[in-house]
Amino acid sequence: MSQKYNVYGIGNALVDLEFKISDEFLEKHNVKKGLMTLVDENTQYRLIKAIDHNDAEKKSGGSAANTVIAVNQFGGKSFYSCKVADDEFGDFYLKDMEDAGIPTNFNRQDREDGITGKCLVMITDDADRTMNTYLGISSGLSTNEVDERAIKDSEYVYLEGYLVAAQKGLDAMKYTKKVAEENGIKTAVTLSDPSIVQAFKGAFREVIGASVDLLFCNEQEAKAFTEKDNLLEAREALKQEAKRFVITQGRNGAMIFDGDTFIDIEPYEVKAVDTNGAGDMFAGAFLYGITNGLGFANSGKLASLAGSKIVSQYGPRLKWHEAQELLHELK
């Protein structure tokens, strides 16, 4: 039976506001460089005001949202479960998802009063990205936002690791995985961020539980999760955690474990200007590939190509025609 969706994603719905800043700015405002930090609304507002320029790029974001949009840009089909408020940013977010051709749980439920989450993305000259996130109403994402019908209509569910930071979000992840497994739907999880892995290792283990079909992580996250000092030890330990996994390695490409063997994916040489969204894009391109007959090696090549394209520009998204051009380049 062919599935209606390649990927069902669930994650934090955040409107991304992206600015270019200096290392000095981060030091002056005591912001931890290169990490995602959860902040309150006042802190986020104060930082935006301190940046003091209005050229922010505005996009519907959140890690899993970026991934499912990438799936669609390559020609796949996705569904997205999230939580946005009945406000201006919520209107913007859902319109952006609609424009990307992605149905959401809000086709079947009303929005609540509150504040839609926002992510302040600060890019330094070395292309590193530092995120300060105010979750807003997304911190209340729960099993209520899970759409069982859409899960059953999907080939994969994709669980955003950032959700482990709230008990309701963790419950939503576990419930989504349970519904998927009961209906023979494959499960994929992303570890999302090294600091989140360090803080919520136990919660991740509850979700992953050695039964996840596909795990996405970068080198730092792999070492943090397995508590190993080097990558070779970490990748061996990950075999006990997930049936298959992908470890992205930035300028060194990626390694894939397909359940039997390791596949090394070569990097594409580019000048990096912004690493925001590279991991999300890699996951989206890879999930598109493996749900559309490309196999693990070719899916890895497409994902590496797409990730390199993302880091060579500002913003976490390709243009639609760029995604199609990358597919042709692969052939």
Secondary structure, DSSP 8 states (H G I E B T S, - for coil): ---SEEEEEE---EEEEEEE--HHHHHHTT--TTSEEE--HHHHHHHHHHH-----EEEEE-HHHHHHHHHHHTT--EEEE---BSSHHHHHHHHHHHHTT--BGGGSS--BSS-EEEEEEEE-TTS-EEEEEEEEGGGG--GGG--HHHHHTEEEEEEEGGGGGSHHHHHHHHHHHHHHHHTT-EEEEE---HHHHHHTHHHHHHHHTTTBSEEEEEHHHHHHHHT-SSHHHHHHHHTTTBSSEEEE-GGG-EEEE-SS-EEEE-------S--TTHHHHHHHHHHHHHTTT-HHHHHHHHHHHHHHHHHTSSSS---HHHHHHHHHHH-
